[in-house]
Amino acid sequence: MGYGFGGFLLVVGLVLALAVDERVSGIDLTMVGWIMAAVGAVLIAITAVTWNTGRRSRAVQTVTHPDGSQTVRENRTDNL
């Protein structure tokens, strides 16, 4: 779903919650708007977390030289 759908839910929810004064029998549009805004915000947060974890790898190599000194080499890759 991603950022776009989460942003859409957030915007539509806030419009319903804050800007719509119409009445529909049996439905509280203000509450529906707040619920949609909350779901949109949670969806944006979940998308940010899932897209930014598990995409990087790191390898560290330590080499000990005959004189006793050590060299550390680190390789980082971004798996897009």
HELIX and SHEET records of a PDB file:
HELIX    1   1 GLY A    2  LEU A   18  1                                  17    
HELIX    2   2 LEU A   29  TRP A   51  1                                  23    
SHEET    1   A 2 ARG A  56  THR A  64  0                                        
SHEET    2   A 2 GLN A  70  ASP A  78 -1                                        
END                                                                             
